[in-house]
Amino acid sequence: MINPIKMAWLHLTRKKLQSIVMIMSLAMALTGSGLLLRLYQISESRFNNMATNIQIVVGPKCGGIEILLGALNLEDRCQFALPLNLFETLKNGTDLRFEDGAVISSAQITKNVIPMLQVGHFQSSKVIATDESFFRILKLESSAIMNFPSDNGLLIGAKAAELYHLHTNENVEIELRNNNKKVSLKVAGILPEQSSGWDYGFFLRMESGWDLLRQSGYDHPIWHNKILSFFLIQMQEKGFLPLKSLINDRSVAQIIWVNEEKKNLEELSGSAGNLGLAIIVVILCLAGFSIFGMMSIRSEGLRVSAATLEAIGFQHRFIFTWMILESVIIGLFSSTLAVVLEFISFAILKNMLSSTWLIPAHQSSGSFWILILFIQGIAFSLIGSASSILQLVRVSVHQELKSG
Amino acid sequence: MHIEVSQLNISMGDFSLQVPQWSLPSNSHLLFEGPSGSGKTTFLHLLAGLLPFQNGEIKISGVSIKNLSGHDLIQFRRKNCGIIFQKIHLLPHLTLIENILLGCQNAHQAKQIDKLTENLQLTHRLNHLPSTLSLGETQRAAVARALISEPSLLLADEPTSGLDDANAERVMQLLVSSARNKSLIVVSHDARVRKFFEQKIDFREILK
């Protein structure tokens, strides 16, 4: 006696080449769309994770987007140095004097100036030296500043603590930026989650940062170890243009307006206009049509078999169940293969992205994506074969048996 | 099974078939002869309920097959009819034994498979796919599939085509002996078949 599931299994396993081609095609389409979806999500997280209350970033002359991602997402970009005197002038609210005699009063335009110096890294997380003003923009004054250690202690972001399973008073080995020398520092506290790229950072005092740079043998020919990587400025928009003109044209630094660079980045990465999503939809449609085409060809070959079954007394329900189960099996196998392919490809992709940026490494939530792939695989297989199944159960038995 | 056909009228494009009145008493064995294209296969399909019709009536043991719903008609066919198709129609992805078992309705019938396949000299080929078998072997498997459920009405369309003399003889003997006390309608051009039937009709005789 034969039941629909056995029928489906035998049909798939005895038409190996046909089945393998179908499963591979669907799996590859699922993998492609899954990867694009993940890239889209990662790309979106780039914007979602940026701190929102910073208007201006000053960094070395290495391009606006590089400065934006380096300072606000702690990505491994723009490794050059900035002189400390420019930062101190702005911080102290004194007049800015340039070589050509131009003078601008920084106190009138800046509200808060925050230093950032990339000292080294712990695994993929950046170790940043900064001061109390950094915690003011995070609105963490009381707790964080109180805990900000005066010695070589670290405050670490909430996501970094979660990712590396770190706890207060634990020692971590930091790899220094200049010579990859390792130094051991104690975790003095864990910052509350900010939902920004800074959640992945390790933070210590400026003085400790310069000290570590000195220990690593870093010595800039002019500024020695008194350098910064970036500094963040909270200010009025009206003060931006004169400051931009002065800093960009007359110093070694480059100033960026965060919203403008975010927009540039969005356009560059194709997020604008949901281009990424449109490509995913196109790929999914392509996968759907491919499955539809393959299932149609497959069902053509099954018309006589379906007619024969009906003629010898098998109900439409049997044929319908057989076809549905076959589609589900194809969907399951395709999804399983897609999960494996996606796992491998995403690991490679993550590795590539994480070399400069930590967030993707922390992005994957395996079970969610596996579930998505399985739902997609089965849905596509069923939708792709739906019309073929309906054709098979409505086949003209007499015509098929006579001409088949 | 007693078969009654009245005022049957069916048209499909250029082809039309009209049977004003025809009947076959229960447990009769009948051979339909006639030229190709005269509608023998279509008529056999009509009797089996494989081809819907609007005009006329076909009753099998008093049951009007026109009035049966799709589900009931398939059920009726499974319970009462064994059909051997002109083009054999084994399912290509099933082995010979799996194809024959498609005809089974219960475990008791499945137990008969050894005897049946032995009679048809198929025992050594049971686990082969149809594509690896000769035409004669697939034809005999189709006969086995129709006979395994011990139907009360056997409809056979050219059951000896593709068979050598010995196998044609064997198949016809098995068909006739299996249909003892049952109804058997065979459509054939094959002269070797004639000797198995007392009742032979030129199909054109029943047409209008």
Boltz contact constraints between the chains, C-beta under 6 A:
constraints:
  - contact:
      token1: [A, 10]
      token2: [B, 93]
      max_distance: 6.0
  - contact:
      token1: [A, 11]
      token2: [B, 93]
      max_distance: 6.0
  - contact:
      token1: [A, 14]
      token2: [B, 93]
      max_distance: 6.0
  - contact:
      token1: [A, 305]
      token2: [B, 91]
      max_distance: 6.0
  - contact:
      token1: [A, 308]
      token2: [B, 89]
      max_distance: 6.0
  - contact:
      token1: [A, 311]
      token2: [B, 50]
      max_distance: 6.0
  - contact:
      token1: [A, 313]
      token2: [B, 74]
      max_distance: 6.0
  - contact:
      token1: [A, 313]
      token2: [B, 77]
      max_distance: 6.0
  - contact:
      token1: [A, 313]
      token2: [B, 78]
      max_distance: 6.0
  - contact:
      token1: [A, 315]
      token2: [B, 74]
      max_distance: 6.0
  - contact:
      token1: [A, 397]
      token2: [B, 50]
      max_distance: 6.0
  - contact:
      token1: [A, 398]
      token2: [B, 45]
      max_distance: 6.0
  - contact:
      token1: [A, 398]
      token2: [B, 50]
      max_distance: 6.0
  - contact:
      token1: [A, 398]
      token2: [B, 51]
      max_distance: 6.0
  - contact:
      token1: [A, 401]
      token2: [B, 85]
      max_distance: 6.0
